[in-house]
Amino acid sequence: MIFDNFEIFVNHEYKGVFKLKVDADLRSVISLEKEESVRKGLHSSLLKYKDEALYASKEGVFKYDFTNNVFKIDSTYSELLPKRNFISAKLIADNTTNKLWSFTSDGLRYLSPGALSDKPNLNIIPVKNTLYKGASVSKI
């Protein structure tokens, strides 16, 4: 994902998160540094949501602080990935509705814009975990 100042964030589940600076033509990497403020993690994800860089892992959801150049845990976004129901940290942003979706062992979760405040609302859609395993065929 590309942000201002030609910075690109890249996530690798086994190696971690890296920040690349590229030239104005996006053809050459000027600098490469490993982001040490978050740990690498299996089933982690990195995405751009509402002009924010988010890194999600089993530890929670971290938002990048561009002023201090570090990822910081975000308690509101982390509600999408409860540790007791963790399946994957893959987050899906719906830019049309401004919703941010996640999947847990007890169903789907999404954050939607708050109606009366800046704090988003957490919504939970219960789904039986047997549906995640695929359809089965029964004999008649």
DSSP file with accessible surface (Angstrom, degrees, kcal/mol):
  #  RESIDUE AA STRUCTURE BP1 BP2  ACC     N-H-->O    O-->H-N    N-H-->O    O-->H-N    TCO  KAPPA ALPHA  PHI   PSI    X-CA   Y-CA   Z-CA
    1    1 A M              0   0   55      0, 0.0     8,-1.8     0, 0.0     2,-0.4   0.000 360.0 360.0 360.0 137.4    0.0    0.0    0.0
    2    2 A I  E     +A    8   0A  78      6,-0.2     6,-0.2     4,-0.0     2,-0.2  -0.824 360.0 176.7-104.5 136.3    1.3    3.4   -0.9
    3    3 A F  E >>  -A    7   0A  20      4,-2.6     4,-0.9    -2,-0.4     3,-0.6  -0.668  43.9 -57.0-121.9-178.0    1.1    6.5    1.2
    4    4 A D  G >4 S+     0   0  136      1,-0.2     3,-0.8    -2,-0.2    -1,-0.3  -0.083 118.5  36.9 -55.4 161.3    2.3   10.1    0.9
    5    5 A N  G 34 S-     0   0  121      1,-0.2    -1,-0.2    -3,-0.1    17,-0.2   0.734 128.1 -79.1  64.1  21.4    6.1   10.7    0.5
    6    6 A F  G <4 S+     0   0   92     -3,-0.6    16,-2.3     1,-0.2     2,-0.4   0.882  82.8 156.6  57.6  42.6    6.3    7.6   -1.7
    7    7 A E  E <<  -AB   3  21A  12     -4,-0.9    -4,-2.6    -3,-0.8     2,-0.4  -0.866  22.8-166.9-100.3 135.7    6.3    5.1    1.2
    8    8 A I  E     -AB   2  20A  34     12,-2.9    12,-3.2    -2,-0.4     2,-0.4  -0.985   7.3-152.7-123.3 129.7    5.1    1.6    0.7
    9    9 A F  E     - B   0  19A   4     -8,-1.8     2,-0.4    -2,-0.4    10,-0.2  -0.865  14.1-174.4 -99.9 137.1    4.3   -0.9    3.5
   10   10 A V  E     - B   0  18A  66      8,-2.5     8,-2.9    -2,-0.4     2,-0.4  -0.995   8.9-154.3-132.3 136.7    4.8   -4.6    2.8
   11   11 A N  E     - B   0  17A  40     -2,-0.4     2,-0.4     6,-0.2     6,-0.2  -0.930  10.8-179.2-114.3 135.0    3.8   -7.5    5.1
   12   12 A H  E  >  - B   0  16A  82      4,-2.0     4,-3.2    -2,-0.4     3,-0.4  -0.990  23.5-143.9-129.6 121.3    5.4  -11.0    5.1
   13   13 A E  T  4 S+     0   0   71     -2,-0.4    -1,-0.1     1,-0.2    28,-0.1   0.784 100.3  35.3 -57.2 -31.1    4.0  -13.4    7.6
   14   14 A Y  T  4 S+     0   0  157      2,-0.1    -1,-0.2    26,-0.1    26,-0.1   0.665 128.3  32.9 -97.3 -19.1    7.4  -15.1    8.2
   15   15 A K  T  4 S-     0   0  129     -3,-0.4     2,-0.2     1,-0.3    -2,-0.2   0.650 102.0-126.4-112.9 -22.8    9.7  -12.0    8.0
   16   16 A G  E  <  -B   12   0A   1     -4,-3.2    -4,-2.0    23,-0.1     2,-0.4  -0.641  41.5 -34.7 112.8-165.9    7.6   -9.1    9.3
   17   17 A V  E     -B   11   0A   1     18,-0.5    18,-3.3    21,-0.3     2,-0.3  -0.804  53.2-167.5-101.1 137.9    6.5   -5.6    8.0
   18   18 A F  E     -BC  10  34A  47     -8,-2.9    -8,-2.5    -2,-0.4     2,-0.5  -0.936  13.2-147.4-126.2 147.0    8.8   -3.5    5.9
   19   19 A K  E     -BC   9  33A   9     14,-3.0    14,-2.1    -2,-0.3     2,-0.4  -0.971  17.9-169.7-114.7 123.5    8.7    0.1    4.9
   20   20 A L  E     -BC   8  32A  32    -12,-3.2   -12,-2.9    -2,-0.5     2,-0.5  -0.908  12.1-153.2-111.5 139.4   10.1    1.0    1.4
   21   21 A K  E     -BC   7  31A  74     10,-2.4     9,-3.2    -2,-0.4    10,-1.4  -0.956  21.5-169.9-107.0 130.8   10.7    4.5    0.1
   22   22 A V  E     - C   0  29A  12    -16,-2.3     7,-0.2    -2,-0.5    -2,-0.0  -0.803  23.9-100.1-119.8 162.4   10.6    4.6   -3.7
   23   23 A D    >   -     0   0   40      5,-2.2     3,-2.0    -2,-0.3    -1,-0.1  -0.178  45.7 -94.4 -73.7 173.0   11.5    7.3   -6.2
   24   24 A A  T 3  S+     0   0   71      1,-0.3    -1,-0.1     2,-0.1   -18,-0.1   0.766 126.5  53.5 -62.7 -25.1    8.9    9.5   -7.9
   25   25 A D  T 3  S-     0   0  118      3,-0.1    -1,-0.3     1,-0.0    -2,-0.0   0.462 106.5-127.4 -86.7  -3.7    8.5    7.2  -10.8
   26   26 A L  S <  S+     0   0   92     -3,-2.0    -2,-0.1     2,-0.2     3,-0.1   0.816  82.0 108.6  59.9  34.2    7.9    4.2   -8.5
   27   27 A R        +     0   0  210      1,-0.2     2,-0.4     0, 0.0    -1,-0.1   0.670  68.7  43.0-111.0 -24.5   10.7    2.3  -10.3
   28   28 A S  S    S-     0   0   67     -5,-0.0    -5,-2.2     0, 0.0     2,-0.6  -0.977  71.6-128.7-131.1 142.2   13.5    2.2   -7.7
   29   29 A V  E     -C   22   0A  83     -2,-0.4    -7,-0.3    -7,-0.2     3,-0.1  -0.760  19.7-175.5 -86.7 122.3   13.6    1.5   -4.0
   30   30 A I  E     +     0   0A 120     -9,-3.2     2,-0.3    -2,-0.6    -8,-0.2   0.859  69.6   0.5 -84.2 -41.8   15.6    4.3   -2.3
   31   31 A S  E     -C   21   0A  45    -10,-1.4   -10,-2.4     2,-0.0     2,-0.4  -0.993  57.3-162.1-148.5 155.3   15.5    2.8    1.2
   32   32 A L  E     +C   20   0A 112     -2,-0.3     2,-0.4   -12,-0.2   -12,-0.2  -0.997  15.6 170.5-139.0 127.0   14.2   -0.4    2.9
   33   33 A E  E     -C   19   0A  98    -14,-2.1   -14,-3.0    -2,-0.4     2,-0.4  -1.000  32.1-121.5-140.6 144.0   13.7   -0.8    6.6
   34   34 A K  E     -C   18   0A  84     -2,-0.4     2,-0.7   -16,-0.2   -16,-0.3  -0.656  29.2-125.0 -80.6 134.9   12.1   -3.4    8.8
   35   35 A E        -     0   0   10    -18,-3.3     3,-0.5    -2,-0.4   -18,-0.5  -0.734  27.5-177.1 -83.3 113.2    9.3   -2.1   11.0
   36   36 A E        +     0   0  145     -2,-0.7    -1,-0.1     1,-0.2    34,-0.1   0.521  65.3  81.8 -91.1  -6.1   10.2   -3.1   14.5
   37   37 A S  S    S+     0   0   41     32,-0.1     2,-0.3     2,-0.0    -1,-0.2   0.604  96.4  42.5 -80.1  -8.8    7.1   -1.8   16.3
   38   38 A V  S    S-     0   0   12     -3,-0.5   -21,-0.3   -21,-0.1     2,-0.3  -0.972  82.3-124.3-132.7 151.1    5.1   -4.9   15.4
   39   39 A R        -     0   0  177     -2,-0.3    20,-0.1     1,-0.1   -23,-0.1  -0.658  30.7-105.4 -91.7 150.0    5.9   -8.6   15.4
   40   40 A K        -     0   0  123     -2,-0.3     2,-0.3   -25,-0.1   -27,-0.1  -0.312  46.7-178.9 -64.4 155.4    5.7  -10.8   12.4
   41   41 A G    >   -     0   0   18    -29,-0.2     3,-1.2   -28,-0.1   -26,-0.1  -0.948  31.5-111.5-163.3 140.2    2.8  -13.2   12.6
   42   42 A L  T 3  S+     0   0   88     -2,-0.3    16,-0.3     1,-0.2     3,-0.1  -0.409 105.7  18.3 -64.2 146.4    1.0  -16.0   10.7
   43   43 A H  T 3  S+     0   0   98      1,-0.2    46,-2.3    45,-0.1    -1,-0.2   0.748  95.2 144.5  62.4  24.4   -2.4  -15.1    9.4
   44   44 A S    <   -     0   0   11     -3,-1.2     2,-0.3    44,-0.1    13,-0.2  -0.453  29.7-163.3 -85.8 166.0   -1.5  -11.4    9.7
   45   45 A S  E     -D   56   0B  11     11,-2.3    11,-2.7    44,-0.2     2,-0.4  -0.977  13.8-154.3-148.4 161.7   -2.6   -8.7    7.3
   46   46 A L  E     +D   55   0B  34     -2,-0.3     2,-0.3     9,-0.2     9,-0.2  -0.999  26.7 157.8-137.8 129.7   -1.8   -5.1    6.3
   47   47 A L  E     -D   54   0B  24      7,-2.4     7,-3.0    -2,-0.4     2,-0.5  -0.986  39.9-118.0-151.6 163.4   -4.3   -2.8    4.7
   48   48 A K  E     +D   53   0B  91     -2,-0.3     2,-0.4     5,-0.2     5,-0.2  -0.908  34.5 172.0-103.0 127.5   -5.2    0.8    4.0
   49   49 A Y  E >   -D   52   0B   5      3,-2.5     3,-1.2    -2,-0.5    -2,-0.1  -0.969  68.8 -17.5-140.5 119.5   -8.5    1.9    5.5
   50   50 A K  T 3  S-     0   0   96     -2,-0.4     3,-0.1     1,-0.3    -1,-0.1   0.917 127.4 -52.2  51.9  48.3   -9.6    5.6    5.6
   51   51 A D  T 3  S+     0   0  130      1,-0.2     2,-0.4   -48,-0.0    -1,-0.3   0.742 116.6 116.5  61.5  23.5   -6.1    6.8    4.8
   52   52 A E  E <   -D   49   0B  48     -3,-1.2    -3,-2.5    13,-0.0     2,-0.6  -0.937  64.5-131.9-118.6 145.6   -4.7    4.8    7.7
   53   53 A A  E     -D   48   0B   0     -2,-0.4    11,-2.4    11,-0.3     2,-0.4  -0.875  29.1-170.4 -94.9 122.3   -2.2    2.0    7.6
   54   54 A L  E     -DE  47  63B   0     -7,-3.0    -7,-2.4    -2,-0.6     2,-0.5  -0.957  13.1-166.8-118.6 134.0   -3.5   -1.0    9.7
   55   55 A Y  E     -DE  46  62B   0      7,-2.7     7,-3.4    -2,-0.4     2,-0.4  -0.983  12.7-167.4-116.4 126.0   -1.6   -4.1   10.6
   56   56 A A  E     +DE  45  61B   0    -11,-2.7   -11,-2.3    -2,-0.5     2,-0.3  -0.940  18.6 145.2-119.3 136.4   -3.6   -6.9   12.1
   57   57 A S  E >   - E   0  60B   7      3,-2.3     3,-2.0    -2,-0.4   -14,-0.1  -0.874  67.0 -78.2-149.3-176.9   -2.4  -10.1   13.8
   58   58 A K  T 3  S+     0   0  116    -16,-0.3     3,-0.1     1,-0.3    28,-0.1   0.765 127.4  62.6 -62.0 -21.1   -3.4  -12.4   16.6
   59   59 A E  T 3  S-     0   0   84      1,-0.3    -1,-0.3   -20,-0.1     2,-0.3   0.599 119.3 -96.1 -78.9 -14.2   -2.1   -9.6   19.0
   60   60 A G  E <   -E   57   0B   4     -3,-2.0    -3,-2.3    22,-0.1     2,-0.5  -0.839  51.9 -46.7 131.7-166.9   -4.7   -7.1   17.7
   61   61 A V  E     -E   56   0B   0     13,-0.4    13,-2.9    -2,-0.3     2,-0.4  -0.927  48.6-161.8-111.5 128.4   -5.0   -4.3   15.2
   62   62 A F  E     -EF  55  73B  33     -7,-3.4    -7,-2.7    -2,-0.5     2,-0.4  -0.905   4.9-151.4-112.8 136.3   -2.2   -1.7   15.1
   63   63 A K  E     -EF  54  72B  67      9,-3.1     9,-2.6    -2,-0.4     2,-0.4  -0.886  23.4-118.0-107.2 136.6   -2.6    1.7   13.5
   64   64 A Y  E     - F   0  71B   9    -11,-2.4     2,-0.8    -2,-0.4   -11,-0.3  -0.581  16.7-149.2 -78.0 128.7    0.5    3.5   12.0
   65   65 A D  E  >> - F   0  70B  38      5,-3.6     4,-1.3    -2,-0.4     5,-1.3  -0.864   9.1-168.7 -96.2 103.0    1.4    6.8   13.7
   66   66 A F  T  45S+     0   0   77     -2,-0.8    -1,-0.2     1,-0.2     5,-0.1   0.748  82.9  58.1 -68.4 -23.1    3.0    8.8   10.8
   67   67 A T  T  45S+     0   0  122      1,-0.2    -1,-0.2     3,-0.1    -2,-0.0   0.932 120.9  25.2 -70.7 -45.5    4.2   11.5   13.3
   68   68 A N  T  45S-     0   0   94      2,-0.2    -2,-0.2    -3,-0.1    -1,-0.2   0.412 102.7-127.4 -99.8  -2.2    6.3    9.0   15.4
   69   69 A N  T  <5 +     0   0   78     -4,-1.3     2,-0.3     1,-0.2    -3,-0.2   0.890  69.3 109.7  57.0  47.2    6.8    6.4   12.6
   70   70 A V  E   < -F   65   0B  47     -5,-1.3    -5,-3.6    -7,-0.1     2,-0.4  -0.985  69.5-115.7-144.4 154.9    5.5    3.4   14.7
   71   71 A F  E     -F   64   0B   8     -2,-0.3     2,-0.4    -7,-0.3    -7,-0.2  -0.774  33.2-166.4 -86.8 137.3    2.5    1.1   14.8
   72   72 A K  E     -F   63   0B 103     -9,-2.6    -9,-3.1    -2,-0.4   -34,-0.0  -0.980  27.5-103.9-127.0 139.7    0.4    1.5   17.9
   73   73 A I  E     -F   62   0B  95     -2,-0.4     2,-0.5   -11,-0.3   -11,-0.3  -0.291  31.1-151.9 -59.1 140.0   -2.3   -0.9   19.2
   74   74 A D     >  -     0   0   28    -13,-2.9     4,-2.1     1,-0.1   -13,-0.4  -0.969   5.5-160.0-119.4 115.1   -5.8    0.4   18.6
   75   75 A S  H  > S+     0   0   93     -2,-0.5     4,-0.7     2,-0.2    -1,-0.1   0.853  89.6  50.9 -66.2 -34.9   -8.4   -0.8   21.1
   76   76 A T  H >4 S+     0   0   29      1,-0.2     3,-1.1     2,-0.2     4,-0.3   0.966 114.4  41.6 -68.4 -51.7  -11.4    0.0   18.9
   77   77 A Y  H >4 S+     0   0   21      1,-0.2     3,-1.9     2,-0.2     4,-0.2   0.860 106.9  64.6 -63.2 -32.6  -10.1   -1.8   15.8
   78   78 A S  H >< S+     0   0   23     -4,-2.1     3,-1.7   -17,-0.3    -1,-0.2   0.711  82.5  76.9 -67.1 -17.5   -8.8   -4.7   17.9
   79   79 A E  T << S+     0   0   74     -3,-1.1    -1,-0.3    -4,-0.7    -2,-0.2   0.731  84.4  66.6 -62.7 -18.9  -12.4   -5.5   18.9
   80   80 A L  T <  S+     0   0    0     -3,-1.9    -1,-0.3    -4,-0.3    -2,-0.2   0.724 103.8  44.5 -71.3 -22.0  -12.6   -7.0   15.4
   81   81 A L  S <  S-     0   0    6     -3,-1.7    -1,-0.2    -4,-0.2     2,-0.1  -0.584  73.0-173.3-127.2  71.0  -10.1   -9.8   16.4
   82   82 A P    >   -     0   0   17      0, 0.0     3,-1.0     0, 0.0     4,-0.1  -0.438  25.0-135.4 -66.3 134.7  -11.0  -11.2   19.9
   83   83 A K  G >  S+     0   0  129      1,-0.2     3,-1.1     2,-0.2   -23,-0.0   0.861 101.5  57.1 -60.7 -35.6   -8.2  -13.6   20.9
   84   84 A R  G 3  S+     0   0  190      1,-0.2    -1,-0.2    21,-0.0    -3,-0.0   0.742 116.9  34.2 -71.2 -19.9  -10.6  -16.3   22.2
   85   85 A N  G <  S+     0   0   23     -3,-1.0    20,-2.5    20,-0.0    -1,-0.2   0.084  85.9 148.8-118.9  21.8  -12.3  -16.5   18.8
   86   86 A F  B <   +G  104   0C  40     -3,-1.1    18,-0.1    18,-0.2     3,-0.1  -0.353   8.1 148.3 -68.4 132.7   -9.3  -15.9   16.5
   87   87 A I  S    S-     0   0   72     16,-0.6     2,-0.3     1,-0.4    -1,-0.2   0.570  71.9 -16.3-119.3 -52.6   -9.3  -17.5   13.1
   88   88 A S        -     0   0   30     15,-0.8    -1,-0.4     2,-0.1    15,-0.4  -0.988  45.5-134.4-155.2 153.2   -7.4  -15.1   10.9
   89   89 A A        +     0   0    0    -46,-2.3     2,-0.5    -2,-0.3   -44,-0.2   0.173  60.6 132.9 -96.3  16.1   -6.3  -11.4   11.0
   90   90 A K        -     0   0  117     13,-0.1    13,-0.4   -46,-0.1     2,-0.4  -0.570  38.3-167.7 -69.0 117.4   -7.4  -10.9    7.4
   91   91 A L        -     0   0    4     -2,-0.5     2,-0.5    11,-0.1    11,-0.2  -0.876   8.3-153.4-107.0 145.8   -9.4   -7.6    7.5
   92   92 A I  E     -H  101   0C  75      9,-2.1     9,-3.2    -2,-0.4     2,-0.5  -0.979   5.3-153.4-123.4 122.7  -11.6   -6.5    4.5
   93   93 A A  E     -H  100   0C  29     -2,-0.5     2,-0.8     7,-0.2     7,-0.2  -0.824   2.7-160.0 -96.8 128.5  -12.3   -2.8    3.9
   94   94 A D  E  >> -H   99   0C  56      5,-3.1     4,-1.4    -2,-0.5     5,-1.3  -0.904   7.4-173.5-104.6  99.6  -15.5   -1.9    2.1
   95   95 A N  T  45S+     0   0  113     -2,-0.8    -1,-0.1     1,-0.2     5,-0.0   0.719  78.6  61.7 -70.5 -19.6  -14.7    1.7    0.9
   96   96 A T  T  45S+     0   0  133      1,-0.2    -1,-0.2    -3,-0.1    -2,-0.0   0.921 121.2  21.2 -71.3 -43.0  -18.3    2.2   -0.4
   97   97 A T  T  45S-     0   0   58     -3,-0.3    -2,-0.2     2,-0.1    -1,-0.2   0.435 101.9-123.6-104.1  -2.3  -19.9    1.8    3.1
   98   98 A N  T  <5 +     0   0   65     -4,-1.4     2,-0.3     1,-0.2    -3,-0.2   0.811  61.9 145.6  60.6  32.9  -16.8    2.6    5.2
   99   99 A K  E   < -H   94   0C  57     -5,-1.3    -5,-3.1    13,-0.1     2,-0.5  -0.769  40.3-152.7-100.1 147.6  -17.1   -0.8    6.9
  100  100 A L  E     -HI  93 111C   0     11,-1.6    11,-2.1    -2,-0.3     2,-0.3  -0.985  19.0-159.8-121.0 119.2  -14.2   -2.9    8.1
  101  101 A W  E     +HI  92 110C  60     -9,-3.2    -9,-2.1    -2,-0.5     2,-0.3  -0.721  14.0 174.9-106.3 150.3  -14.9   -6.6    8.3
  102  102 A S  E     - I   0 109C   0      7,-2.6     7,-2.2    -2,-0.3     2,-0.4  -0.941  22.7-130.5-143.7 166.6  -13.3   -9.6   10.1
  103  103 A F  E     + I   0 108C  70    -13,-0.4   -15,-0.8   -15,-0.4   -16,-0.6  -0.972  26.1 173.0-122.6 132.3  -13.9  -13.3   10.6
  104  104 A T  E >   -GI  86 107C   1      3,-2.9     3,-1.3    -2,-0.4   -18,-0.2  -0.814  48.2 -99.6-129.0 173.0  -14.0  -15.1   13.9
  105  105 A S  T 3  S+     0   0   41    -20,-2.5    24,-0.1    -2,-0.3    27,-0.1   0.705 123.3  46.2 -69.4 -16.6  -14.9  -18.6   15.1
  106  106 A D  T 3  S-     0   0   60      1,-0.3    21,-1.3   -21,-0.2     2,-0.3   0.340 124.7 -74.2-107.3   7.4  -18.3  -17.3   16.2
  107  107 A G  E <   -IJ 104 126C   0     -3,-1.3    -3,-2.9    19,-0.3     2,-0.3  -0.939  65.4 -34.7 144.2-161.5  -19.2  -15.3   13.2
  108  108 A L  E     -IJ 103 125C  41     17,-2.4    17,-3.1    -2,-0.3     2,-0.4  -0.735  45.0-167.5 -99.9 147.5  -18.5  -12.1   11.2
  109  109 A R  E     +IJ 102 124C  16     -7,-2.2    -7,-2.6    -2,-0.3     2,-0.3  -0.975   7.5 176.0-131.5 146.7  -17.7   -8.7   12.8
  110  110 A Y  E     -IJ 101 123C  41     13,-2.3    13,-2.9    -2,-0.4     2,-0.5  -0.993  24.0-137.7-150.2 149.3  -17.6   -5.3   11.3
  111  111 A L  E     -IJ 100 122C   1    -11,-2.1   -11,-1.6    -2,-0.3    11,-0.2  -0.897  24.5-173.8-100.4 133.2  -17.1   -1.7   12.3
  112  112 A S  E     - J   0 121C  17      9,-2.2     9,-2.9    -2,-0.5   -13,-0.1  -0.913  37.5 -83.3-123.5 154.6  -19.4    0.8   10.8
  113  113 A P        -     0   0   57      0, 0.0     2,-0.1     0, 0.0     6,-0.1  -0.255  50.9-109.0 -57.3 139.3  -19.3    4.6   11.2
  114  114 A G        -     0   0   19      3,-0.2    -3,-0.0     4,-0.2     0, 0.0  -0.450  17.3-143.9 -68.8 142.5  -20.9    5.9   14.4
  115  115 A A  S    S+     0   0   92      1,-0.2    -1,-0.1    -2,-0.1     3,-0.0   0.885  95.6  17.7 -75.5 -38.6  -24.2    7.8   13.9
  116  116 A L  S    S+     0   0  180      3,-0.2     2,-0.3     1,-0.0    -1,-0.2   0.407 128.2  29.6-116.4  -0.7  -23.7   10.4   16.6
  117  117 A S  S    S-     0   0   69      2,-0.3    -3,-0.2     1,-0.0    -1,-0.0  -0.918  80.0-104.6-147.8 176.4  -19.9   10.3   17.3
  118  118 A D  S    S+     0   0  170     -2,-0.3    -4,-0.2    -5,-0.1    -1,-0.0   0.623  90.6  99.5 -79.4 -14.8  -16.6    9.6   15.7
  119  119 A K  S    S-     0   0  114     -6,-0.1    -2,-0.3     1,-0.1    -3,-0.2  -0.620  75.9-128.8 -76.4 125.9  -16.4    6.2   17.5
  120  120 A P        -     0   0   30      0, 0.0     2,-0.4     0, 0.0    -2,-0.1  -0.286  17.8-115.8 -72.7 159.1  -17.4    3.4   15.1
  121  121 A N  E     -J  112   0C  76     -9,-2.9    -9,-2.2     2,-0.0     2,-0.5  -0.809  19.2-136.7 -95.4 135.5  -20.0    0.8   16.1
  122  122 A L  E     -J  111   0C  51     -2,-0.4     2,-0.4   -11,-0.2   -11,-0.2  -0.804  23.1-171.1 -91.0 127.1  -19.1   -2.9   16.4
  123  123 A N  E     -J  110   0C  48    -13,-2.9   -13,-2.3    -2,-0.5     2,-0.4  -0.953   5.5-159.7-120.5 140.1  -21.6   -5.2   14.8
  124  124 A I  E     -J  109   0C  83     -2,-0.4   -15,-0.2   -15,-0.2   -17,-0.0  -0.976   6.9-167.1-124.0 130.3  -21.6   -9.0   15.2
  125  125 A I  E     -J  108   0C  67    -17,-3.1   -17,-2.4    -2,-0.4     2,-0.1  -0.948  24.3-136.3-114.2 105.9  -23.3  -11.5   12.8
  126  126 A P  E     +J  107   0C 110      0, 0.0     2,-0.4     0, 0.0   -19,-0.3  -0.414  27.0 177.5 -64.6 135.2  -23.3  -14.9   14.5
  127  127 A V        -     0   0   38    -21,-1.3     2,-0.1    -2,-0.1     5,-0.1  -0.993  33.8-113.6-137.8 130.8  -22.4  -17.8   12.1
  128  128 A K    >   -     0   0  161     -2,-0.4     3,-1.7     1,-0.2     4,-0.4  -0.430  22.3-133.1 -63.8 135.1  -22.2  -21.4   13.1
  129  129 A N  G >> S+     0   0   87      1,-0.3     3,-0.8     2,-0.2     4,-0.5   0.701 100.4  73.2 -67.2 -15.0  -18.6  -22.6   12.8
  130  130 A T  G >4 S+     0   0   83      1,-0.2     3,-0.7     2,-0.2    -1,-0.3   0.797  87.2  64.1 -68.1 -23.6  -19.7  -25.7   10.9
  131  131 A L  G X4 S+     0   0  123     -3,-1.7     3,-1.1     1,-0.2    -1,-0.2   0.790  92.9  62.3 -68.7 -27.2  -20.4  -23.5    7.9
  132  132 A Y  G <4 S+     0   0   89     -3,-0.8    -1,-0.2    -4,-0.4    -2,-0.2   0.765  94.5  62.6 -68.1 -23.4  -16.7  -22.7    7.7
  133  133 A K  G << S-     0   0  170     -3,-0.7    -1,-0.2    -4,-0.5    -2,-0.2   0.504 112.1-111.2 -84.1  -3.5  -15.9  -26.3    7.0
  134  134 A G    <   -     0   0   48     -3,-1.1    -1,-0.2    -4,-0.2     2,-0.2  -0.157  42.5 -51.1  98.0 167.4  -17.8  -26.5    3.8
  135  135 A A        -     0   0  106     -3,-0.1     2,-0.3    -2,-0.1    -4,-0.0  -0.477  49.1-149.1 -78.9 146.4  -21.0  -28.2    2.7
  136  136 A S        -     0   0  115     -2,-0.2     2,-0.5     2,-0.0    -2,-0.0  -0.871   9.6-130.5-114.5 153.1  -21.5  -31.9    3.3
  137  137 A V        -     0   0  145     -2,-0.3     2,-0.4     0, 0.0    -2,-0.0  -0.870  20.0-157.4-104.4 130.4  -23.4  -34.3    1.1
  138  138 A S        -     0   0  100     -2,-0.5     2,-0.3     0, 0.0    -2,-0.0  -0.834  14.6-125.1-107.3 148.4  -25.9  -36.5    2.8
  139  139 A K              0   0  206     -2,-0.4     0, 0.0     1,-0.0     0, 0.0  -0.677 360.0 360.0 -90.3 143.9  -27.2  -39.8    1.4
  140  140 A I              0   0  214     -2,-0.3    -1,-0.0     0, 0.0     0, 0.0  -0.779 360.0 360.0-103.6 360.0  -30.9  -40.4    1.1
